Amino acid sequence: MTLPLVSIVIPCFQVWKYLNEALQSVFNQSYPAMEIWVVNDGCTTEAAIRAFNELKKNPRIHCLSIEQAGPSVARNAAITQAKGKYIVCLDADDLLHPEYIDRSVRVLEDDSRIGLVAPQIRLFGDLNAAPFEQTFSIGSFLIDNYLVVSSMFRREDWKTIGGFDQDLRLAEDYDFFHGILRLGRTIWLHNDVPFYYRRHEFSTSSQINFQQSLAARRYIFNKHRELYIEHLDRILDEAFKSRRENMEQKSTIDWLNVMLRGSLPLPEPNAIVSPTQQQMG
């Protein structure tokens, strides 16, 4: 039986010193049917050029150079040429678990309704954190992104969506995942397959500020407004189901009101009264 090909796409701009570790995590995969694409996203430093020229000597790696344009353009450029049925976009400073590709292919092959397979995040580098097992729900996902760009997806879906949005330099993966949901696909989150996300001075999460994040979220919300309206009840369920302090809940409600621009005003936390409380009153 022929195994479906998986294309691993690795754009690189600033973090060439970590690239060999990322590549080794790909070479260590238990799944054999892979092709690897490394994209130089316009970096012209001597170290980058030297590293990229060394990669060209490896017959297992396809090398592509573009003018500096950001990760969306770099990923799209490689995926356009890739031959894989399934795609994994790996940032050059992160690491894959050895079983990740094999386990994810099995999920997609077994269920055509699934459009995205995601791992559990483990932080390392400048910031280590205790493991936290996340479970997926569409309501919580539409409030905040906890999936990584290295989630596996179908190349045919990438083509239908139109690829990663090249107008976005931040949260382009979050936007892309919205597109997968709008195709009617579902998302599978592994409960026992980790992904190793490196925190350091050049990592995206270390450089963004609140205004940049809010601008990206507004863009994504406006682009996928119908998806938010369709799942508004689930978003509200997620906002109120946890036993958080009142102010934490209120911050979520404030964010939802900002994104909905007041067109669907949401109740304040103290206006949500349980049936038991109503009876006691």
Phi, psi and chi 1 to 4 in degrees:
 res  aa     phi    psi   chi1   chi2   chi3   chi4
   1 MET       -  129.1  177.9  179.7  177.1      -
   2 THR   -79.8  127.6  -57.6      -      -      -
   3 LEU   -79.0  141.9  -65.3  172.2      -      -
   4 PRO   -65.7  140.6   21.3  -31.3      -      -
   5 LEU   -76.5  138.4 -176.9   66.0      -      -
   6 VAL  -114.6  128.3  177.4      -      -      -
   7 SER   -98.8  123.8  -61.4      -      -      -
   8 ILE  -100.4  120.1  -45.8  -65.0      -      -
   9 VAL  -112.2  121.8  173.1      -      -      -
  10 ILE  -124.9   99.0  -50.8  176.2      -      -
  11 PRO   -79.2  147.6   25.4  -27.2      -      -
  12 CYS  -142.8  134.5 -166.1      -      -      -
  13 PHE  -130.1  -62.5  178.3   62.5      -      -
  14 GLN  -103.6  -16.2  -69.4 -179.2  -49.5      -
  15 VAL  -112.0   45.6  -67.2      -      -      -
  16 TRP   -61.6  -28.4  -67.9   90.1      -      -
  17 LYS   -66.5  -18.7   65.7  179.4 -179.1  178.3
  18 TYR   -98.3   -8.3  -60.0  122.2      -      -
  19 LEU   -61.1  -40.8  177.9   59.0      -      -
  20 ASN   -61.9  -34.4  -76.7  -23.6      -      -
  21 GLU   -66.2  -43.1  -68.7 -179.5   61.3      -
  22 ALA   -61.9  -44.2      -      -      -      -
  23 LEU   -63.7  -38.8  -75.3  168.5      -      -
  24 GLN   -64.1  -35.0 -169.0   59.0   52.7      -
  25 SER   -66.4  -26.7   78.3      -      -      -
  26 VAL   -76.1  -45.5  176.5      -      -      -
  27 PHE   -61.1  -26.8  -64.4  144.8      -      -
  28 ASN   -81.9    0.8  -70.0  -17.5      -      -
  29 GLN   -65.2  142.7  -68.6  -62.6  -55.0      -
  30 SER   -75.9  -14.2   61.2      -      -      -
  31 TYR   -89.1  126.2 -170.0   83.4      -      -
  32 PRO   -88.0  -25.1   31.0  -34.6      -      -
  33 ALA   -89.8   81.9      -      -      -      -
  34 MET  -135.7  153.6  -62.1 -176.7  -61.5      -
  35 GLU  -126.6  150.4   63.3  170.8   10.6      -
  36 ILE  -121.8  130.3  -56.4  168.7      -      -
  37 TRP  -119.3  126.5  -71.2   81.5      -      -
  38 VAL  -114.8  128.2  175.1      -      -      -
  39 VAL  -114.8  120.1 -174.7      -      -      -
  40 ASN   -81.8  108.8 -179.9    0.0      -      -
  41 ASP   -84.8   57.0 -174.2   16.6      -      -
  42 GLY    77.9   16.2      -      -      -      -
  43 CYS   -79.9  128.4 -172.4      -      -      -
  44 THR  -116.9   14.8   57.7      -      -      -
  45 THR   -67.6  156.4   65.4      -      -      -
  46 GLU   -60.8  -41.5 -178.0  178.7  -16.7      -
  47 ALA   -63.8  -41.1      -      -      -      -
  48 ALA   -66.0  -44.1      -      -      -      -
  49 ILE   -64.4  -40.7  -66.7  172.2      -      -
  50 ARG   -64.5  -45.0 -176.1  169.3   57.4 -109.8
  51 ALA   -64.0  -40.7      -      -      -      -
  52 PHE   -67.9  -38.7 -164.5   63.3      -      -
  53 ASN   -64.8  -33.6  -74.1  -24.1      -      -
  54 GLU   -67.2  -38.8  -77.6  -61.6  -48.1      -
  55 LEU   -62.5  -34.5  -68.4  178.8      -      -
  56 LYS   -62.2  -20.2  -68.1  177.5 -179.3  177.9
  57 LYS   -80.3  -12.4  -59.9  175.3 -176.6  178.0
  58 ASN   -90.4  115.3 -169.4  -32.5      -      -
  59 PRO   -67.2  -13.2   24.8  -34.0      -      -
  60 ARG   -84.5   -6.3  -58.2  175.6   64.2 -176.0
  61 ILE  -120.3  128.7  -60.1  173.7      -      -
  62 HIS   -90.6  128.7  -58.8  -85.1      -      -
  63 CYS  -111.8  137.4  -65.7      -      -      -
  64 LEU  -139.3  133.9 -177.9   64.4      -      -
  65 SER  -116.3  137.5  -68.1      -      -      -
  66 ILE  -135.4  165.1   63.6  171.7      -      -
  67 GLU   -70.2  147.0  -67.4 -173.9    4.4      -
  68 GLN   -58.4  119.0 -156.4  -79.3  -45.9      -
  69 ALA  -143.6   -0.6      -      -      -      -
  70 GLY    99.2  166.1      -      -      -      -
  71 PRO   -65.5  -33.1   20.4  -31.9      -      -
  72 SER   -62.2  -47.2  -71.0      -      -      -
  73 VAL   -65.5  -42.3  175.0      -      -      -
  74 ALA   -62.7  -45.6      -      -      -      -
  75 ARG   -64.0  -45.9  -67.4  177.1 -170.3  130.7
  76 ASN   -61.3  -38.3  -73.5  -20.2      -      -
  77 ALA   -61.9  -42.1      -      -      -      -
  78 ALA   -73.7  -42.8      -      -      -      -
  79 ILE   -63.7  -33.2  -62.5  171.0      -      -
  80 THR   -56.7  -36.2  -62.6      -      -      -
  81 GLN   -94.9  -14.5  -60.5 -172.9   43.7      -
  82 ALA   -68.0  155.5      -      -      -      -
  83 LYS  -110.2   -3.1  -55.4  -60.4 -177.3 -176.1
  84 GLY   -70.1  147.9      -      -      -      -
  85 LYS   -71.4  -34.2  178.9  178.9 -179.7 -179.7
  86 TYR  -121.0  151.3  -57.4  120.8      -      -
  87 ILE  -125.8  138.9  -53.5  -68.6      -      -
  88 VAL  -128.5  122.3  170.0      -      -      -
  89 CYS   -98.5  112.3  -63.8      -      -      -
  90 LEU  -108.3  125.1  175.4   63.5      -      -
  91 ASP   -70.8  148.8  -73.7  -15.4      -      -
  92 ALA   -70.0   -8.2      -      -      -      -
  93 ASP  -109.5    4.2   48.3   -5.7      -      -
  94 ASP  -108.2  172.5  -63.8  -28.1      -      -
  95 LEU  -134.3  142.7  -54.3  174.0      -      -
  96 LEU   -97.1  145.3  -60.6  176.5      -      -
  97 HIS   -70.8  142.9 -176.2  -83.6      -      -
  98 PRO   -57.0  -25.3  -26.0   34.5      -      -
  99 GLU   -98.0    0.0  -62.5  -68.1  -36.1      -
 100 TYR   -60.6  -49.0  174.6   59.7      -      -
 101 ILE   -63.6  -48.5  -58.8  -61.9      -      -
 102 ASP   -59.5  -48.2 -179.4   68.3      -      -
 103 ARG   -65.7  -35.6  -63.5  -83.6  -60.8  -84.0
 104 SER   -74.1  -39.4  -60.4      -      -      -
 105 VAL   -59.8  -42.0  168.2      -      -      -
 106 ARG   -58.1  -41.4  -69.5  173.0 -174.3  -93.7
 107 VAL   -63.4  -48.3  171.3      -      -      -
 108 LEU   -67.8  -35.8  -69.3  172.8      -      -
 109 GLU   -69.5  -31.4  -73.0  -73.2  -72.8      -
 110 ASP   -81.9  -21.0  -72.9  -13.8      -      -
 111 ASP  -144.9  107.5 -167.1  -21.6      -      -
 112 SER   -71.8  -11.9   61.6      -      -      -
 113 ARG   -75.7  -22.3  -63.1  170.6  -61.6  176.8
 114 ILE   -82.0  130.2  -63.2  173.1      -      -
 115 GLY  -111.3  -11.8      -      -      -      -
 116 LEU  -149.5  133.3 -168.9   74.8      -      -
 117 VAL  -120.8  122.0  180.0      -      -      -
 118 ALA  -119.2  149.6      -      -      -      -
 119 PRO   -95.1  173.4   34.9  -34.0      -      -
 120 GLN   -84.8  137.9  -64.1  -75.4  -20.9      -
 121 ILE   -85.2  134.6  -61.2  173.7      -      -
 122 ARG  -124.8  123.6  -61.5  -71.1 -177.2  -91.9
 123 LEU   -86.9  142.7  -60.2  177.9      -      -
 124 PHE  -151.0  174.0   74.9  106.3      -      -
 125 GLY   100.2 -128.8      -      -      -      -
 126 ASP   -72.0  -16.8  -66.9  -14.0      -      -
 127 LEU  -138.3  114.2  175.5   64.4      -      -
 128 ASN  -101.6  146.9  -68.8  -57.5      -      -
 129 ALA  -141.7  152.0      -      -      -      -
 130 ALA   -64.3  141.4      -      -      -      -
 131 PRO   -55.8  137.8  -23.0   33.7      -      -
 132 PHE  -130.7  117.4  175.4   74.6      -      -
 133 GLU   -82.0  117.4  -59.9  -59.3  -33.8      -
 134 GLN   -97.2  141.2 -177.0   69.7   55.2      -
 135 THR  -113.7  146.9   57.5      -      -      -
 136 PHE   -91.6  136.7  178.3   81.3      -      -
 137 SER  -144.7  147.6   73.4      -      -      -
 138 ILE   -67.0  -31.6 -167.3  166.8      -      -
 139 GLY   -64.2  -47.2      -      -      -      -
 140 SER   -68.6  -35.3   62.0      -      -      -
 141 PHE   -64.3  -38.6  170.1   77.1      -      -
 142 LEU   -74.2  -15.4  -68.2  175.5      -      -
 143 ILE   -83.4  -41.4  -68.7  174.0      -      -
 144 ASP  -156.7  146.0 -165.6   19.6      -      -
 145 ASN   -87.3  126.0 -176.1   29.0      -      -
 146 TYR  -127.0   19.4   42.8   81.9      -      -
 147 LEU  -104.9  154.3  -53.1  178.9      -      -
 148 VAL  -103.3  157.0  -67.1      -      -      -
 149 VAL   -62.7  -21.5   69.9      -      -      -
 150 SER   -80.8   10.4  -64.2      -      -      -
 151 SER   -63.5  140.8  -58.1      -      -      -
 152 MET   -82.5  138.0 -175.6 -179.4  -72.6      -
 153 PHE  -139.9  169.6   55.2   88.5      -      -
 154 ARG   -85.4  133.5  -55.4  172.3 -172.1  -86.7
 155 ARG   -61.2  -34.9 -171.2 -177.8 -174.1  -80.3
 156 GLU   -63.3  -33.9   63.1  177.2  -37.5      -
 157 ASP   -71.0  -39.7  -72.4  -11.4      -      -
 158 TRP   -55.9  -43.3  167.9   86.8      -      -
 159 LYS   -66.5  -42.7 -174.2  174.7 -178.4  179.3
 160 THR   -63.4  -41.5  -59.1      -      -      -
 161 ILE   -69.0  -31.2  -68.0  167.7      -      -
 162 GLY   101.7   17.8      -      -      -      -
 163 GLY    80.0 -171.9      -      -      -      -
 164 PHE   -71.8  138.8  -70.4   90.0      -      -
 165 ASP   -66.8  115.3 -169.7  -34.6      -      -
 166 GLN   -81.1   -2.6  -63.1 -176.3  173.9      -
 167 ASP   -84.8  -10.6  -70.2  -29.3      -      -
 168 LEU  -101.9  133.7  -82.6  169.9      -      -
 169 ARG  -108.9   -2.4  -69.0  -67.7 -170.5  101.9
 170 LEU  -142.8  138.4  175.7   67.3      -      -
 171 ALA    62.6   25.5      -      -      -      -
 172 GLU   -66.4  -28.7   69.6  -74.6  -18.1      -
 173 ASP   -70.7  -41.0   53.8  -18.5      -      -
 174 TYR   -59.7  -44.0 -168.5   36.7      -      -
 175 ASP   -60.7  -44.8  169.5   75.2      -      -
 176 PHE   -61.9  -39.8 -178.5   74.1      -      -
 177 PHE   -65.3  -34.2  -59.1  157.1      -      -
 178 HIS   -58.5  -42.2  -78.6   64.3      -      -
 179 GLY   -61.2  -38.3      -      -      -      -
 180 ILE   -63.9  -42.8  -71.4  176.4      -      -
 181 LEU   -62.7  -37.4  -70.8  171.3      -      -
 182 ARG   -69.9  -15.7  -67.4 -175.2   67.8  178.0
 183 LEU   -78.5   -5.6  -65.8  178.9      -      -
 184 GLY    90.7    7.3      -      -      -      -
 185 ARG   -79.9  163.2  -57.5  -78.3 -161.7 -171.4
 186 THR  -112.0  171.4   59.6      -      -      -
 187 ILE  -119.0  133.8  -67.6  175.8      -      -
 188 TRP  -110.7  126.9  173.9  -81.4      -      -
 189 LEU  -112.8  114.7 -178.6   58.9      -      -
 190 HIS   -57.3  141.6  -73.8  -60.6      -      -
 191 ASN   -99.7   -6.1   59.1   14.6      -      -
 192 ASP  -141.7   19.4   58.3   -7.7      -      -
 193 VAL  -121.1  109.4  179.4      -      -      -
 194 PRO   -84.1  162.7   29.2  -32.6      -      -
 195 PHE  -131.1  137.1  169.4   82.1      -      -
 196 TYR  -104.3  107.4  -56.5  101.4      -      -
 197 TYR  -100.6  119.0  180.0   88.8      -      -
 198 ARG   -87.4  128.2 -168.7 -168.5  -56.4  -96.0
 199 ARG  -100.6  128.3  -70.3  -66.1  -58.3  -87.4
 200 HIS  -159.6 -179.0   56.8   86.8      -      -
 201 GLU   -64.4  -24.8   60.4  176.9  -32.4      -
 202 PHE   -99.2   -4.9  -66.8  118.9      -      -
 203 SER   -66.2  145.8   57.3      -      -      -
 204 THR   -56.2  -42.3  -57.7      -      -      -
 205 SER   -66.3  -19.1   58.1      -      -      -
 206 SER   -86.1  -13.5  -60.0      -      -      -
 207 GLN  -110.5  -18.6  -60.7 -176.1   59.8      -
 208 ILE   -77.6  151.4   60.9  175.2      -      -
 209 ASN  -117.0  174.8   59.8   45.1      -      -
 210 PHE   -61.5  -43.0  174.6   77.3      -      -
 211 GLN   -64.6  -40.5  -68.7  -58.5  -36.8      -
 212 GLN   -63.5  -43.4  -68.4  172.5  -41.6      -
 213 SER   -63.4  -43.7  178.6      -      -      -
 214 LEU   -64.8  -39.9 -178.5   60.3      -      -
 215 ALA   -63.0  -41.5      -      -      -      -
 216 ALA   -65.9  -40.6      -      -      -      -
 217 ARG   -66.3  -39.1  -65.6  -63.8  -64.7  -89.6
 218 ARG   -61.4  -44.5  -77.7 -171.1 -175.3  -83.6
 219 TYR   -59.9  -47.1  177.8   92.2      -      -
 220 ILE   -65.8  -42.6  -68.9  168.4      -      -
 221 PHE   -61.3  -47.0  174.1   81.4      -      -
 222 ASN   -64.7  -35.5  -72.8  -34.3      -      -
 223 LYS   -69.0  -34.2 -179.8  177.0  175.9 -179.2
 224 HIS  -118.5   32.2  -56.8  -73.3      -      -
 225 ARG   -53.6  -40.4  179.1 -178.6  -72.1  -96.0
 226 GLU   -61.6  -33.7  -67.9  179.7    0.5      -
 227 LEU   -66.8  -39.5 -172.3   66.8      -      -
 228 TYR   -67.9  -42.3  -77.6   84.8      -      -
 229 ILE   -64.4  -41.6  -59.3  -57.6      -      -
 230 GLU   -60.0  -35.8  177.8 -175.6   -5.7      -
 231 HIS  -110.8   24.6  -63.9  -72.5      -      -
 232 LEU   -58.6  -41.0 -178.8   59.0      -      -
 233 ASP   -60.5  -40.0  -73.0  -15.2      -      -
 234 ARG   -69.8  -35.9  -64.3 -174.5 -176.8 -175.1
 235 ILE   -62.2  -45.2  -64.9  172.1      -      -
 236 LEU   -64.5  -40.5  -73.4  171.3      -      -
 237 ASP   -57.3  -44.4  -73.2  -16.9      -      -
 238 GLU   -66.8  -36.8  -71.5  -68.2  -23.2      -
 239 ALA   -65.4  -29.2      -      -      -      -
 240 PHE  -112.9   -6.8  -68.8  114.1      -      -
 241 LYS   -76.9  -31.3   79.2  173.9 -175.5 -180.0
 242 SER   -76.6  153.1   62.5      -      -      -
 243 ARG   -92.3   60.9  -64.0 -178.8  179.3  179.7
 244 ARG   -88.3  169.0  -60.6  172.8 -177.0  166.7
 245 GLU   -69.9  157.1  -66.7 -177.2   -1.6      -
 246 ASN   -56.5  -40.7 -163.1   45.9      -      -
 247 MET   -68.7  -33.3  -73.5  -53.1  -65.6      -
 248 GLU   -65.2  -41.5  -71.7 -175.9  -84.9      -
 249 GLN   -64.4  -40.5  -70.3 -176.8  -17.1      -
 250 LYS   -64.3  -35.5 -170.6  176.5 -172.2  -57.3
 251 SER   -63.3  -36.2   66.5      -      -      -
 252 THR   -65.7  -43.5  -59.0      -      -      -
 253 ILE   -64.2  -40.4  -61.1  -56.4      -      -
 254 ASP   -59.9  -43.2  -72.4  -15.4      -      -
 255 TRP   -62.0  -43.7  175.2   84.9      -      -
 256 LEU   -62.8  -39.8  -70.0  170.0      -      -
 257 ASN   -65.2  -38.1  -91.3  -39.8      -      -
 258 VAL   -61.4  -46.9  167.3      -      -      -
 259 MET   -68.3  -35.5  -57.7  -49.2  -69.6      -
 260 LEU   -83.7   -3.3  -67.6  168.1      -      -
 261 ARG    54.4   33.4  -63.1  179.8 -177.3  -86.5
 262 GLY    76.1   -1.0      -      -      -      -
 263 SER   -71.1  -25.4   59.8      -      -      -
 264 LEU  -130.6   77.6  -68.7  172.1      -      -
 265 PRO   -58.8  135.5   20.2  -31.8      -      -
 266 LEU  -103.9  150.7  -54.6  177.5      -      -
 267 PRO   -69.7  150.1   26.1  -34.8      -      -
 268 GLU   -69.7  155.3  -65.6  -66.0  -34.0      -
 269 PRO   -55.3  -38.4  -28.2   35.6      -      -
 270 ASN   -74.6   -4.6   58.5   11.4      -      -
 271 ALA   -89.5   -9.3      -      -      -      -
 272 ILE   -87.5  110.3  -56.7  -61.5      -      -
 273 VAL  -116.6  128.1 -178.2      -      -      -
 274 SER   -73.0  157.4   70.0      -      -      -
 275 PRO   -55.2  -36.1  -26.2   34.9      -      -
 276 THR   -64.5  -44.4  -56.3      -      -      -
 277 GLN   -62.4  -38.6  -70.5  173.8  -47.7      -
 278 GLN   -62.6  -42.2  -70.0  177.1  -26.0      -
 279 GLN   -66.5  -37.7  -68.2  172.3    3.7      -
 280 MET   -67.4  -32.5  -69.5  176.2   64.0      -
 281 GLY   -68.8      -      -      -      -      -
